[in-house]
C-alpha cells in the first residue's frame, strides 16, 4: 500500500451513489476541497498581506540603510577634496599678494617660491607667471623657460573671467599626471598677472585612498566628459573614458542604484567638487552592501513559509477530521434510510396482506364448499347428475383462477423489491397497483377511474419503486374518501419528455397548515395508525427517480397528488 | 336448526346452504345486508351467518341493524378478511363466533349449534 493510500481519508473514493438504493451520499472530496480552500484563504490571506506590507516597508528601510553610509562617505570625501584644493588655491593667492610683480620676474626668487611651496605641500611640480597679455613671463620647474603665449588658451580665458581656475588632469613633463591651479591677481595700478601651478595628480589618488572606509567600494574621480581622473577598479585606468556620465544638472550629492553592462547590480554615489571639473564617484556592488541585511530577509521568508506550512497542516487535519465525521454520520443516515424504506415497503405489503387474504380466502371457501358438496352428493348417494358435477367442477376451476390471479399480482409486486430500471408504461403500473385495492373500492363503493390521455410515451424507470409510490398515494386517497367517494387517476404529458400521473380524490382534503408538513418525516394525521413516513418516503423516491411530486388540496374538497416523471432515467438526462 | 347465510359471494352462500340442507339444516341465503334485514324481519332464524366485507352494507352494520329488530339473534361472522382488528370489533359487537373462510362444514355446524344454545 502506497503512502497516499495510507493517508487518504476514507471518504475520498466514496462512490456518490450507493449500490442499488440510489440514496445519495454527499460529494465529500468536493466538500473537503471547498472547506480547505475557504479556511486556508481566511487563515493565510492576512498572513500573506502582512508579509507583503512588511516586505515593502523593510525594503524601504533597507534602502535608507544602504544609502546612508554611501551618502555620508561621498559627502566627507567631497569636503576633504574641496578643502585640499582650497588650501592650494589659498597658498597661490597668498604668494600673489605677498610678492611684487618684479619679485617674480627675478628667476632666483621665483625658484625659491616654488621650493617653498614644495617644502610646504610637496606635490607642486612647477610655477609660471603670465602677464595680462597672456605671455608667460617667469617659470620655475623641471622644464625650460620658453616664451609662451597663452592668450588663446581656454584656461587663460577662464581664469581671466573667474579669477581662479582648476584644470583637468593631463600628462605632465615626464608623463606623470598633473593638474593645473591658476589664480589672477589685480594690482593697484590696474594691471594684472596670473600665477599658474602644476600639481601632481597622485596626491588626489592618495587622498581618496586614505579616506576610503569600505574595501568593497571603488572610489575615483571623473571629469565632466566622464574621463577617469584617477584609476578605478571597475572602470579602468586614468584617462580611460568611463561609461559613467552622472547627471550634470545635479551638483548636489546623488546616490542611486543601477545595473552596469555586465548586469551587475551596483550602488553609485557621486558629488561634484565645486569650482573644479572633478566629480567624485564611489561605486559599491549592491550584494556586498545587502549581505547582512538580505540574510535577515531570507530568515523572514523561511519563517513565513514554515508558519504557512504549519497552518496548512493544521487546517488539513481539522478539515479532514470534520469531513470524516460528516461522512460517518451520512453513512449512518443512508443506512437508516435504507432500513426505513425497506420497512415501509414491508409495512405496505403487511397492510395489503389482510386484503389479499380476503381475496384468496373467498375463492378458497368456494372451492372448499363446492368440493365438499361433490363429496356429500357422492357419499350420500343423492343421485349426482353429470351436468351438476361438471357445473361444480367448473365453479371450482374458476375459483382457482381467481386465486392464481391474486397470487400473480402479489408476486409481481414482491419481484419489484429490487431496484431495476426498465422501459415501462405508467398505465400498466397503475393498473397493477389498483388490483390491490379493487375489492376495497367495491366494498366501499368507491369509484376509481383511470383516464390515459393520448400520446403517452413509455418511460425508463423502476417499476418496484413506482408501485410503492402509487400504492402509497392511492392508499392515502382511499383513507381520505368516505364510502361512495371517487378517485380519478389521470395520465397525461404536458412536456414531450415528461409523463404525469395525477391522483385526485374527493375526500377530506388537507388543511393549509398540514399541507406544509405532509412531506416531513414522521408527520402524520392518522395518529397511531400512521408512521408519518409514507409521503416522506414517497417524496424521496420520486426525487430519486428524477421526478417531481406536487400536491394541491382544499380542506373538505379533496386533494390532487401529481407525480411527474422523466422519460429517461435520472443519470441520462 | 334454521339458519340464514349472508354473503356477497352468491356461489358460496348457495353451495353452503345446499350442503347444510343435505345435513337436515334449513338454510336460507341472501347476498347483501339489506336482504338479510328484510329476511330477519319476515322469518325467525336460530343462527345468522354473516360475511364481514360486503358491498353496500358491511357485516358489522348489518348485525347492528338485525340486533335492533331481533336483539336475541345469534350471529356468527364468517370472513375471509382475517385482521385482528375486525375480529375484536366483531366479538365486541356481540357476535357469538368469528370464523375464518374456508371452514370445515362440521366445525361450522358445531358452532351453529353452540351459538343457538347460548
Boltz contact constraints between the chains, C-beta under 6 A:
constraints:
  - contact:
      token1: [A, 354]
      token2: [B, 83]
      max_distance: 6.0
  - contact:
      token1: [A, 357]
      token2: [B, 82]
      max_distance: 6.0
  - contact:
      token1: [A, 358]
      token2: [B, 80]
      max_distance: 6.0
  - contact:
      token1: [A, 358]
      token2: [B, 81]
      max_distance: 6.0
  - contact:
      token1: [A, 361]
      token2: [B, 80]
      max_distance: 6.0
  - contact:
      token1: [A, 361]
      token2: [B, 101]
      max_distance: 6.0
  - contact:
      token1: [A, 362]
      token2: [B, 9]
      max_distance: 6.0
  - contact:
      token1: [A, 362]
      token2: [B, 80]
      max_distance: 6.0
  - contact:
      token1: [A, 364]
      token2: [B, 102]
      max_distance: 6.0
  - contact:
      token1: [A, 365]
      token2: [B, 12]
      max_distance: 6.0
  - contact:
      token1: [A, 365]
      token2: [B, 101]
      max_distance: 6.0
  - contact:
      token1: [A, 365]
      token2: [B, 102]
      max_distance: 6.0
  - contact:
      token1: [A, 366]
      token2: [B, 11]
      max_distance: 6.0
  - contact:
      token1: [A, 366]
      token2: [B, 12]
      max_distance: 6.0
  - contact:
      token1: [A, 368]
      token2: [B, 102]
      max_distance: 6.0
  - contact:
      token1: [A, 369]
      token2: [B, 12]
      max_distance: 6.0
  - contact:
      token1: [A, 369]
      token2: [B, 15]
      max_distance: 6.0
  - contact:
      token1: [A, 369]
      token2: [B, 16]
      max_distance: 6.0
  - contact:
      token1: [A, 370]
      token2: [B, 15]
      max_distance: 6.0
  - contact:
      token1: [A, 372]
      token2: [B, 19]
      max_distance: 6.0
  - contact:
      token1: [A, 372]
      token2: [B, 105]
      max_distance: 6.0
  - contact:
      token1: [A, 373]
      token2: [B, 15]
      max_distance: 6.0
  - contact:
      token1: [A, 373]
      token2: [B, 18]
      max_distance: 6.0
  - contact:
      token1: [A, 373]
      token2: [B, 19]
      max_distance: 6.0
  - contact:
      token1: [A, 376]
      token2: [B, 19]
      max_distance: 6.0
  - contact:
      token1: [A, 376]
      token2: [B, 22]
      max_distance: 6.0
  - contact:
      token1: [A, 395]
      token2: [B, 11]
      max_distance: 6.0
  - contact:
      token1: [A, 442]
      token2: [B, 55]
      max_distance: 6.0
  - contact:
      token1: [A, 443]
      token2: [B, 53]
      max_distance: 6.0
  - contact:
      token1: [A, 443]
      token2: [B, 55]
      max_distance: 6.0
